[in-house]
Amino acid sequence: MQVLGYIVGTLVCSGLFLVAYRWLLMGKVGYRMCRAFILAGMVLAALIPALDVPLYDPARLQAVFPPAVELEQGTPADAAVSGTVMLPDGNMPDAPPAAGTLRGVGITAVLAALYALVAAASLGLLAVGAVRILRLRRRCVLTPMRRCTLAESPEVRTPFSFLRTIYLGTGYGPSESRMIIAHESSHVRHGHPLERLALSLLRSLLWFNPFLWIAEKDLAEVQEWEADKDVLDGGTDLTLYRETIFRQLFGYNPDISCGLNHSLTKKRFAMMTQKCRGRHALLRLGATLPLLAAAFLAFGCGVRSGASPQDDSVLHPSAAARDSVIAVQVAYNEDGSCYAIIDGTRYAFDEIKGYIDARTASGEVSLVSISCSGDVPMGVLTDLKEILRRTDARRVKYDLADGSVSAEAVLPPAFDSDVPRTIINVTPDIMDYIHTIELDSDGTVYFDRTRIAADELTGRAAYELIDELDKLPAGQTSLKTMFSVVADSGAPYETYVSVQESLINAYKLVRENHARDKFGKEPGELDETQWRQVTDAIPMRIAEAEPR
């Protein structure tokens, strides 16, 4: 949950709910319904943006994937695979997706400290007010009543109620005392002090939300209307009651209490002579449900995609936060030849290896970030990858120059190097599990010799993985499915990176679904052993053939 998103969500929700209350309910339905709507609306406005309810069940995703297509005779990647396929060691995540990364102390920490300080001060003021009232109660003369306790003291200048105690000063006549006690008894009977206290606590925690402050005033207002109605319904003279209210202008009345001096406005006196219009109350309340549903869908729901927000890396989900990165940007000379800009310095291609070797020898780097414009042909990227395969910086991240697409992978070592590699013998029984993705020079993508749109690749690859996972025979603990990428030397770099990203996202999607099915947890909640079981069951196998 992003803090800024939560703040925006709670502001919008609380604002919409208050507008709905004033437009549809205030003065038009029963007071109890008004109070309930204000309280429930503000609580929901605080809770809904904190939710992250998926709009669909990720376990059912395979239903939206395209159906399997018929394979032509000899389809299993005869052009892409010849005898063996080499994969770099360690190309599978060896730890569960990290729950988050530690950020440095900065403006976020300052704002968090400011929020905590103001919230603590606001809660402290509430606590001080409550303590003052409790101390006052000890000094009062207490008289038990039917549903509450009457506390009388000369220190009480303005009558009020707190919890189940009515606080009353001295010097009132019998008639005036009866009206005051009737008014405050109504507050106690309806639970008004507890409602005020609950909303005050919420306002203290979300002090930055101005709509909560407005809601407090609206709640106090409707509570006064309800108490006034109860007094007048008991046979009290309207004129005499209004005169009594005017005499209660100032006095001891803490914010978390209920008293006669709240909302002394023309509206309050007007409400004394207005009958509560409860017609179509349920219909009016029902009219607010679409607003509640819209707020829930807009701020309380999220789409569970296959790409985990915590898992950005092929090698290790949190690696990007730890790595020292060499940034390589490919550019063109005027004569059409290529050069590289590495960490701000221009290098010819034959100078790249020396620079990277010097960096890796000192242990400074473990990731090379390659950035090109989308129209750079694959032949140029192949030359650069061949250079990197002869260095110790074989873990690469492919980026488009505009940052729109990104993918990460581990390059296999050069054929003549001594670096250990995983060899998968392509035997006839394995051929059925190899799927070829071909990239033409015009950017067209083919999956097993069938043309597909680039944005369909994630779903198609995930379908093949899920299909094998569902049909996994007894005794077999891991998938054999492998994807072999074959790119024309003139294929656009943008298409190549998009294909890599799509395949990685397909593995992420299937692994996360498998984690939920197997352990009943979100991937970020798994421990290292559990995550290893997931990656062992669904090993990431993306091979690459030389460009044609």
C-alpha positions as CSV (number, residue, x, y, z in Angstrom):
1,M,0.0,0.0,0.0
2,Q,1.5,3.3,-1.1
3,V,1.1,6.1,1.5
4,L,0.2,8.8,-1.1
5,G,-2.4,6.6,-2.7
6,Y,-3.9,5.8,0.7
7,I,-4.1,9.5,1.5
8,V,-5.8,10.4,-1.8
9,G,-8.1,7.4,-1.4
10,T,-9.3,8.3,2.1
11,L,-9.8,11.9,1.2
12,V,-11.9,11.1,-1.9
13,C,-13.9,8.5,-0.1
14,S,-14.7,10.6,3.0
15,G,-15.5,13.6,0.8
16,L,-17.9,11.6,-1.3
17,F,-19.6,10.0,1.7
18,L,-20.1,13.4,3.3
19,V,-21.6,14.8,0.1
20,A,-23.9,11.9,-0.1
21,Y,-25.0,12.4,3.6
22,R,-25.8,16.0,3.1
23,W,-27.5,15.6,-0.2
24,L,-29.5,12.4,0.5
25,L,-29.9,11.9,4.2
26,M,-29.4,15.0,6.4
27,G,-32.8,16.1,7.7
28,K,-34.6,13.7,5.4
29,V,-34.2,10.4,7.3
30,G,-34.2,9.4,10.9
31,Y,-31.5,10.7,13.2
32,R,-30.3,7.2,14.1
33,M,-29.7,6.5,10.4
34,C,-27.9,9.8,10.0
35,R,-25.6,9.0,12.9
36,A,-24.9,5.5,11.6
37,F,-24.1,6.7,8.1
38,I,-21.7,9.3,9.3
39,L,-19.8,6.9,11.5
40,A,-19.8,4.0,9.1
41,G,-18.9,6.3,6.2
42,M,-15.9,7.7,7.9
43,V,-14.7,4.2,9.1
44,L,-15.1,2.8,5.6
45,A,-13.3,5.8,4.1
46,A,-10.3,4.9,6.3
47,L,-10.5,1.2,5.6
48,I,-11.3,0.9,1.9
49,P,-8.0,2.5,0.6
50,A,-6.1,0.2,2.8
51,L,-7.6,-2.9,1.1
52,D,-6.2,-4.7,-1.9
53,V,-8.9,-7.1,-2.9
54,P,-8.1,-8.9,-6.2
55,L,-10.7,-8.4,-8.9
56,Y,-10.3,-12.0,-10.1
57,D,-8.9,-15.2,-8.8
58,P,-5.4,-15.7,-10.2
59,A,-5.8,-19.4,-10.0
60,R,-8.4,-19.2,-12.8
61,L,-6.1,-17.3,-15.2
62,Q,-5.5,-20.2,-17.5
63,A,-9.1,-19.9,-18.7
64,V,-8.3,-16.6,-20.5
65,F,-5.2,-18.0,-22.2
66,P,-5.5,-18.9,-25.9
67,P,-6.0,-22.6,-26.6
68,A,-3.1,-24.7,-27.6
69,V,-2.5,-24.8,-31.4
70,E,-1.6,-27.7,-33.6
71,L,2.1,-28.1,-34.1
72,E,3.4,-28.7,-37.6
73,Q,5.6,-31.8,-38.2
74,G,9.1,-31.2,-37.0
75,T,8.1,-28.0,-35.1
76,P,10.3,-28.6,-32.1
77,A,12.8,-25.9,-32.8
78,D,15.0,-27.6,-35.3
79,A,16.4,-24.3,-36.3
80,A,16.9,-23.2,-32.7
81,V,18.2,-26.3,-31.0
82,S,21.0,-28.4,-32.3
83,G,22.1,-31.2,-29.9
84,T,22.4,-29.3,-26.6
85,V,21.1,-26.1,-25.0
86,M,23.3,-24.2,-22.6
87,L,21.8,-22.3,-19.7
88,P,23.8,-20.2,-17.2
89,D,24.1,-21.6,-13.7
90,G,22.0,-19.8,-11.2
91,N,19.3,-18.4,-13.5
92,M,16.5,-19.3,-11.0
93,P,15.5,-17.3,-8.0
94,D,16.9,-18.8,-4.8
95,A,14.9,-16.7,-2.4
96,P,11.3,-15.7,-2.0
97,P,10.3,-12.3,-3.2
98,A,11.4,-9.6,-0.8
99,A,8.6,-7.9,1.1
100,G,10.4,-4.5,0.6
101,T,13.7,-2.7,0.6
102,L,15.1,-0.4,3.2
103,R,15.1,3.2,2.0
104,G,17.3,5.9,3.2
105,V,16.3,8.5,5.7
106,G,15.0,11.5,3.8
107,I,11.8,13.5,3.3
108,T,9.7,10.4,3.8
109,A,11.1,9.9,7.3
110,V,10.6,13.6,8.1
111,L,6.9,13.4,7.0
112,A,6.4,10.2,8.9
113,A,7.8,11.8,12.0
114,L,5.6,14.9,11.5
115,Y,2.5,12.7,11.1
116,A,3.3,10.7,14.3
117,L,4.0,13.9,16.3
118,V,0.7,15.5,15.3
119,A,-1.3,12.3,15.8
120,A,0.3,11.7,19.2
121,A,-0.4,15.3,20.2
122,S,-4.1,15.0,19.2
123,L,-4.5,11.7,21.0
124,G,-2.7,13.2,24.0
125,L,-5.3,16.1,24.1
126,L,-8.1,13.6,24.1
127,A,-6.5,11.7,26.9
128,V,-6.0,14.9,28.9
129,G,-9.6,15.8,28.4
130,A,-10.8,12.4,29.6
131,V,-8.5,12.6,32.7
132,R,-9.8,16.1,33.6
133,I,-13.4,14.8,33.4
134,L,-12.7,11.8,35.5
135,R,-11.0,14.0,38.1
136,L,-13.9,16.3,38.1
137,R,-16.2,13.4,38.7
138,R,-14.4,12.5,41.9
139,R,-15.1,16.0,43.2
140,C,-18.8,15.9,42.3
141,V,-21.9,14.8,44.3
142,L,-23.0,11.6,42.6
143,T,-26.7,10.6,42.3
144,P,-27.5,7.2,40.7
145,M,-30.2,7.4,38.1
146,R,-32.0,4.8,36.0
147,R,-29.6,4.6,33.1
148,C,-26.8,7.0,34.2
149,T,-25.3,8.9,37.1
150,L,-25.8,12.5,37.8
151,A,-22.6,14.4,38.9
152,E,-23.3,17.8,40.4
153,S,-20.6,20.4,41.2
154,P,-20.2,24.2,41.2
155,E,-17.2,23.7,38.9
156,V,-19.5,22.6,36.0
157,R,-20.4,25.8,34.3
158,T,-22.1,24.2,31.3
159,P,-23.9,20.9,31.6
160,F,-22.5,18.0,29.5
161,S,-22.4,14.2,29.4
162,F,-19.5,11.9,29.2
163,L,-19.8,8.1,28.9
164,R,-22.7,7.3,31.3
165,T,-22.4,10.3,33.6
166,I,-24.3,13.6,33.3
167,Y,-22.4,16.7,34.7
168,L,-24.5,19.5,36.1
169,G,-23.7,22.7,37.8
170,T,-25.6,24.4,40.7
171,G,-28.0,27.3,40.7
172,Y,-30.6,25.8,38.3
173,G,-34.3,25.9,39.0
174,P,-36.4,22.7,39.1
175,S,-37.8,23.2,35.7
176,E,-34.5,24.1,34.1
177,S,-32.7,21.2,35.8
178,R,-35.4,18.8,34.5
179,M,-34.9,19.9,30.9
180,I,-31.1,19.8,31.1
181,I,-31.2,16.3,32.6
182,A,-33.7,15.1,30.0
183,H,-31.5,16.5,27.2
184,E,-28.3,14.9,28.5
185,S,-30.1,11.6,29.4
186,S,-31.0,11.4,25.7
187,H,-27.3,11.7,24.8
188,V,-26.4,8.9,27.2
189,R,-29.3,6.7,26.2
190,H,-28.4,6.9,22.5
191,G,-24.7,6.4,23.1
192,H,-23.8,9.8,21.7
193,P,-20.7,10.3,23.9
194,L,-19.2,7.0,22.7
195,E,-19.9,7.9,19.1
196,R,-18.2,11.2,19.5
197,L,-15.2,9.6,21.2
198,A,-14.8,7.0,18.5
199,L,-14.9,9.6,15.7
200,S,-12.5,11.8,17.7
201,L,-10.0,8.9,17.9
202,L,-10.3,8.3,14.1
203,R,-9.9,12.0,13.5
204,S,-6.7,12.1,15.7
205,L,-5.2,9.3,13.7
206,L,-6.2,10.8,10.3
207,W,-5.8,14.4,11.3
208,F,-4.7,15.4,7.8
209,N,-8.2,14.6,6.5
210,P,-10.4,17.8,6.7
211,F,-13.6,15.8,6.0
212,L,-13.2,14.0,9.3
213,W,-13.3,17.3,11.1
214,I,-16.4,18.2,9.2
215,A,-17.9,14.9,10.0
216,E,-17.4,15.5,13.7
217,K,-19.4,18.7,13.5
218,D,-22.1,17.0,11.4
219,L,-22.3,14.1,14.0
220,A,-22.6,16.6,16.9
221,E,-25.3,18.5,15.1
222,V,-27.5,15.5,14.4
223,Q,-27.0,14.3,18.0
224,E,-28.2,17.6,19.3
225,W,-31.2,17.4,17.0
226,E,-32.1,14.0,18.3
227,A,-31.7,15.1,22.0
228,D,-33.8,18.2,21.4
229,K,-36.5,16.0,19.8
230,D,-36.6,13.7,22.8
231,V,-36.9,16.6,25.2
232,L,-39.7,18.2,23.3
233,D,-41.5,14.9,22.7
234,G,-41.5,14.6,26.5
235,G,-43.9,17.6,26.8
236,T,-41.4,20.4,27.4
237,D,-42.5,23.9,26.3
238,L,-40.6,24.9,23.1
239,T,-40.2,28.6,24.1
240,L,-39.0,27.7,27.6
241,Y,-36.6,25.1,26.2
242,R,-35.1,27.7,23.8
243,E,-34.6,30.1,26.6
244,T,-32.8,27.5,28.6
245,I,-30.4,26.8,25.7
246,F,-29.6,30.5,25.4
247,R,-28.4,30.6,29.0
248,Q,-25.9,27.8,28.4
249,L,-23.4,29.7,26.3
250,F,-20.1,29.1,28.0
251,G,-18.6,26.7,30.5
252,Y,-16.8,23.5,31.2
253,N,-17.5,21.3,28.1
254,P,-14.5,19.3,26.8
255,D,-14.5,18.4,23.1
256,I,-15.2,14.7,23.7
257,S,-18.3,15.4,25.7
258,C,-21.9,16.2,24.6
259,G,-23.4,19.4,25.8
260,L,-26.1,22.0,25.1
261,N,-23.7,24.6,23.6
262,H,-23.0,22.6,20.5
263,S,-24.3,23.8,17.1
264,L,-26.1,26.9,18.4
265,T,-27.3,27.9,15.0
266,K,-30.6,28.9,13.4
267,K,-30.7,25.4,11.9
268,R,-30.9,23.8,15.3
269,F,-33.8,25.9,16.4
270,A,-35.5,25.3,13.0
271,M,-35.2,21.6,13.5
272,M,-37.1,21.8,16.7
273,T,-40.3,22.6,14.8
274,Q,-39.6,20.4,11.9
275,K,-40.8,16.9,11.9
276,C,-38.2,14.3,10.9
277,R,-39.1,13.3,7.3
278,G,-38.5,9.6,7.2
279,R,-40.3,8.9,4.0
280,H,-38.4,6.7,1.6
281,A,-35.6,6.4,4.1
282,L,-34.5,3.0,2.9
283,L,-34.6,4.1,-0.7
284,R,-32.4,7.1,0.1
285,L,-30.0,4.9,2.0
286,G,-30.0,2.5,-1.0
287,A,-29.1,5.3,-3.3
288,T,-25.8,5.6,-1.5
289,L,-24.8,2.0,-2.2
290,P,-23.6,2.6,-5.8
291,L,-21.3,5.3,-4.3
292,L,-20.0,2.8,-1.8
293,A,-19.4,0.2,-4.5
294,A,-17.7,2.7,-6.7
295,A,-15.4,3.8,-3.9
296,F,-14.6,0.1,-3.1
297,L,-13.8,-0.7,-6.7
298,A,-11.7,2.4,-7.3
299,F,-9.7,2.3,-4.1
300,G,-10.1,-1.0,-2.4
301,C,-9.5,-3.4,-5.3
302,G,-6.5,-4.3,-7.4
303,V,-5.8,-6.6,-10.3
304,R,-3.6,-9.5,-9.4
305,S,-1.2,-9.6,-12.3
306,G,1.4,-12.2,-13.0
307,A,4.2,-9.8,-12.3
308,S,5.0,-9.6,-8.6
309,P,5.7,-6.0,-7.4
310,Q,8.4,-7.4,-5.2
311,D,10.1,-9.6,-7.8
312,D,11.8,-7.5,-10.5
313,S,14.8,-9.7,-11.0
314,V,15.3,-13.0,-12.7
315,L,18.3,-14.0,-10.6
316,H,17.0,-12.7,-7.2
317,P,13.9,-10.6,-6.5
318,S,15.7,-8.0,-4.4
319,A,18.9,-8.0,-6.3
320,A,18.3,-4.8,-8.1
321,A,18.4,-3.0,-4.8
322,R,21.8,-4.4,-3.9
323,D,23.7,-4.4,-7.2
324,S,26.4,-2.1,-8.4
325,V,25.3,-1.4,-12.0
326,I,27.3,-0.6,-15.2
327,A,25.1,1.4,-17.5
328,V,25.8,0.7,-21.2
329,Q,24.0,2.8,-23.8
330,V,24.4,1.9,-27.4
331,A,24.6,4.7,-30.0
332,Y,25.6,5.3,-33.6
333,N,28.4,7.2,-35.2
334,E,27.7,9.3,-38.3
335,D,29.1,6.5,-40.5
336,G,26.6,4.0,-39.1
337,S,29.1,2.2,-36.8
338,C,28.2,1.7,-33.2
339,Y,29.8,2.8,-30.0
340,A,28.9,2.5,-26.3
341,I,28.5,5.2,-23.6
342,I,29.4,3.5,-20.3
343,D,28.7,5.5,-17.1
344,G,28.9,8.7,-19.1
345,T,32.1,7.9,-21.1
346,R,32.3,6.9,-24.8
347,Y,33.9,3.6,-25.7
348,A,34.4,1.7,-28.9
349,F,33.1,-1.9,-28.8
350,D,36.6,-3.3,-28.6
351,E,37.3,-1.2,-25.5
352,I,34.3,-2.5,-23.5
353,K,35.8,-5.7,-22.3
354,G,38.8,-4.0,-20.7
355,Y,36.6,-1.5,-18.9
356,I,34.2,-4.1,-17.5
357,D,37.1,-6.5,-16.5
358,A,38.6,-3.7,-14.5
359,R,35.3,-3.0,-12.7
360,T,34.5,-6.7,-12.0
361,A,38.0,-7.4,-10.8
362,S,37.5,-5.0,-7.9
363,G,34.2,-6.6,-7.1
364,E,32.3,-3.4,-7.9
365,V,29.7,-4.7,-10.4
366,S,27.3,-7.6,-10.8
367,L,24.8,-6.2,-13.3
368,V,25.1,-4.6,-16.7
369,S,22.2,-2.5,-17.8
370,I,22.0,-2.2,-21.6
371,S,19.9,0.6,-23.1
372,C,19.2,1.0,-26.8
373,S,16.7,2.7,-28.9
374,G,14.0,0.3,-30.2
375,D,15.2,0.2,-33.8
376,V,18.7,-1.0,-33.0
377,P,19.1,-4.4,-34.9
378,M,19.8,-7.6,-33.0
379,G,23.1,-8.0,-34.7
380,V,24.5,-5.1,-32.7
381,L,23.1,-6.5,-29.4
382,T,24.6,-9.9,-30.3
383,D,28.1,-8.3,-30.7
384,L,27.7,-6.7,-27.3
385,K,26.4,-9.8,-25.6
386,E,29.4,-11.8,-27.0
387,I,31.7,-9.3,-25.4
388,L,29.9,-9.6,-22.0
389,R,29.9,-13.4,-22.2
390,R,33.7,-13.3,-22.0
391,T,33.6,-11.2,-18.8
392,D,32.4,-11.9,-15.2
393,A,29.5,-9.4,-15.7
394,R,27.2,-11.8,-17.5
395,R,24.0,-10.8,-15.7
396,V,22.3,-8.2,-17.9
397,K,19.3,-6.0,-17.8
398,Y,17.8,-4.9,-21.2
399,D,16.1,-1.6,-21.3
400,L,14.6,0.5,-24.0
401,A,15.9,4.1,-24.0
402,D,12.5,5.5,-23.1
403,G,12.2,3.1,-20.1
404,S,9.0,1.6,-21.4
405,V,10.2,-2.1,-21.5
406,S,12.7,-3.9,-19.3
407,A,13.9,-7.5,-18.9
408,E,16.7,-9.2,-17.0
409,A,18.6,-12.4,-17.8
410,V,21.9,-14.2,-17.2
411,L,24.1,-14.7,-20.3
412,P,25.7,-18.1,-20.8
413,P,29.5,-18.0,-20.7
414,A,31.5,-18.1,-23.9
415,F,31.9,-21.6,-25.5
416,D,35.6,-21.6,-24.9
417,S,35.5,-20.5,-21.3
418,D,36.0,-22.6,-18.2
419,V,32.9,-21.2,-16.4
420,P,30.6,-24.1,-15.3
421,R,27.4,-24.3,-17.3
422,T,24.2,-26.3,-17.2
423,I,24.0,-28.7,-20.2
424,I,20.6,-29.9,-21.2
425,N,20.8,-32.7,-23.7
426,V,18.0,-32.4,-26.3
427,T,16.8,-35.9,-26.5
428,P,13.6,-36.9,-28.4
429,D,11.5,-37.0,-25.2
430,I,12.6,-33.4,-24.4
431,M,11.8,-32.0,-27.8
432,D,8.1,-32.0,-27.1
433,Y,8.7,-29.6,-24.2
434,I,10.7,-27.0,-26.2
435,H,8.8,-24.1,-27.6
436,T,10.4,-21.8,-30.2
437,I,9.9,-18.0,-30.3
438,E,11.1,-16.5,-33.5
439,L,11.6,-12.8,-34.2
440,D,11.7,-11.6,-37.8
441,S,13.5,-8.5,-39.0
442,D,10.2,-6.6,-39.3
443,G,9.4,-7.3,-35.6
444,T,6.9,-10.2,-36.2
445,V,6.8,-12.8,-33.5
446,Y,6.1,-16.5,-34.0
447,F,5.4,-19.0,-31.3
448,D,6.0,-22.5,-32.5
449,R,5.8,-21.4,-36.1
450,T,2.4,-19.6,-35.5
451,R,2.3,-15.8,-35.7
452,I,1.1,-14.1,-32.5
453,A,0.8,-10.5,-31.3
454,A,3.6,-9.5,-28.9
455,D,1.2,-8.8,-26.1
456,E,-0.2,-12.4,-26.3
457,L,3.2,-14.0,-25.6
458,T,2.9,-13.9,-21.7
459,G,-0.5,-15.6,-21.8
460,R,0.6,-18.2,-24.4
461,A,3.8,-19.1,-22.5
462,A,2.0,-19.2,-19.2
463,Y,-0.6,-21.5,-20.7
464,E,2.1,-24.0,-21.8
465,L,3.6,-24.0,-18.3
466,I,0.3,-24.4,-16.5
467,D,-0.7,-27.2,-19.0
468,E,2.4,-29.2,-18.2
469,L,2.0,-28.4,-14.5
470,D,-1.6,-29.8,-14.5
471,K,-0.5,-33.0,-16.3
472,L,2.7,-33.6,-14.3
473,P,3.0,-37.3,-13.9
474,A,3.5,-39.0,-10.5
475,G,7.2,-39.0,-9.6
476,Q,8.1,-36.0,-11.7
477,T,8.7,-33.0,-9.5
478,S,9.7,-30.2,-11.9
479,L,8.6,-29.0,-15.3
480,K,10.6,-29.7,-18.5
481,T,9.1,-26.8,-20.5
482,M,11.7,-24.6,-22.1
483,F,11.5,-21.6,-24.4
484,S,14.1,-21.0,-27.1
485,V,14.4,-17.5,-28.6
486,V,15.6,-17.2,-32.2
487,A,16.1,-13.7,-33.4
488,D,16.9,-12.5,-36.9
489,S,20.0,-10.4,-37.0
490,G,17.9,-7.5,-38.2
491,A,15.1,-7.9,-35.6
492,P,14.4,-4.7,-33.6
493,Y,15.9,-4.5,-30.1
494,E,12.5,-3.4,-28.9
495,T,10.8,-6.6,-29.9
496,Y,13.6,-8.7,-28.4
497,V,13.3,-7.0,-25.0
498,S,9.5,-7.3,-25.1
499,V,9.8,-11.0,-25.8
500,Q,12.2,-11.5,-22.9
501,E,10.0,-9.5,-20.6
502,S,6.9,-11.5,-21.6
503,L,8.6,-14.8,-20.9
504,I,9.8,-13.7,-17.5
505,N,6.4,-12.4,-16.6
506,A,4.9,-15.8,-17.7
507,Y,7.2,-17.6,-15.2
508,K,6.4,-15.1,-12.5
509,L,2.7,-15.6,-13.0
510,V,2.8,-19.4,-12.9
511,R,5.1,-19.5,-9.9
512,E,3.0,-17.1,-7.9
513,N,-0.2,-19.1,-8.7
514,H,1.6,-22.3,-7.8
515,A,2.8,-20.8,-4.5
516,R,-0.8,-19.8,-3.6
517,D,-2.1,-23.3,-4.5
518,K,0.7,-25.2,-2.7
519,F,1.1,-23.1,0.5
520,G,-2.1,-20.9,0.6
521,K,0.1,-17.8,0.9
522,E,1.1,-14.8,-1.2
523,P,4.7,-15.3,-2.6
524,G,6.1,-12.6,-0.4
525,E,5.0,-14.5,2.7
526,L,6.9,-17.7,1.8
527,D,10.2,-18.5,3.6
528,E,13.3,-19.4,1.6
529,T,12.7,-23.2,1.7
530,Q,9.1,-22.8,0.5
531,W,10.1,-20.5,-2.3
532,R,12.9,-22.9,-3.4
533,Q,10.2,-25.6,-3.7
534,V,8.3,-23.4,-6.0
535,T,11.3,-22.5,-8.2
536,D,12.4,-26.2,-8.3
537,A,9.0,-27.2,-9.5
538,I,8.9,-24.5,-12.2
539,P,12.5,-23.9,-13.2
540,M,13.0,-20.8,-15.5
541,R,14.4,-22.1,-18.8
542,I,14.9,-19.5,-21.5
543,A,17.5,-20.5,-24.0
544,E,18.8,-18.3,-26.9
545,A,20.1,-19.4,-30.3
546,E,22.5,-17.4,-32.3
547,P,20.8,-14.8,-34.6
548,R,20.0,-16.0,-38.1
